[in-house]
């Protein structure tokens, strides 16, 4: 026990409760079987003894007595509502203007929404706590996220135009133009920033309570799995409702399959990133964006001499299920991969050793 205390002394000294020590031990590979070697029934019991053995000052004791659960705050609620509000205002302005004024307003709207989205992801339930273990998000991930969002607006129309020999001109902003596009997915996804934050907050708060009540790692994992699935389902239900409202407001198709798949991918990627798991989201987002870009590239390559065979798989999908099948399959498979990864990663006690960001 003395050797174990020496090895994890820094963890024990900065911990505000035994749960944080248990989460840290699990992150270092200590299991219930390891705890049995120290005559403890599980890691939680071992952590309690380690917490009691290491002295700490009065300030640390007071911090330990204070509740550590994440709290809802008005500032992050406003931040999560801002992207959808600005997006709706920008779309309304674009609808009411023409010519250069429309182009300038659209550019200003994109910039405003991007800045609001960045603010929403910087703090609160969707903001990553830098004190959490694990590497920071990989560079370049934001570029792939922008690609996936741009494809949700422009991709289906561009794919269909390329397949028919076009496009014959730039997008005109209408569904019947040479390069049709729809802004319904963009509006719904920006509005969904708020329910995503609320869902992430709910998951963090309930997981922390279950961590407090659990007496073993397996018991905690079994209790968090249905909570994770319920939170994920709750977000998808909110996104479905927002898609229906956005489609009715803009009088345009909702594109449910591909938008729900993309929303699920974004939500799971952010949830994993918030809890310190940054590698898998970066890889999966890159893979999904690459699949979409490859589909478009193979159609263009099919125009080259003797290159018709390259475009056969994509043309088959287009003829069978339509252009929406490409993002649906790419983002759906990516979201499923992240859901399976989250089922293993977010059910560990070490993923909930700290509360969500300020």
Secondary structure, DSSP 4 states (H G I P E B T S, - for coil): -HHHHHHTHHHHHH-SSHHHHHHHHHHTT--HHHHHHTT-SSHHHHHHHHHHHS---HHHHHHHHS-------HHHHHHHHHHHHHHHHHHHHHHH--HHHHHHHHHHHHHHHHHHHHHHHHSGGGSPPTTSSSPPPPTTHHHHHHHHHHIIIIIHHHHHHHHTT---S---SSTTSTT----HHHHHHHHHHHHHHHHHHHHHHHHHHHHHH-SSHHHHHHHHHHHHHHHHHHHHHHHHHHHHHHHHHHTS---HHHHHHHHHHHHHHHHHHHTT--HHHHHHHHHHHHHHHHHHHHHHHTTSTT-GGGGHHHHHHHHHH-THHHHHHHHHHHHHHHHHHHHHHTTSGGGGSSPPP-
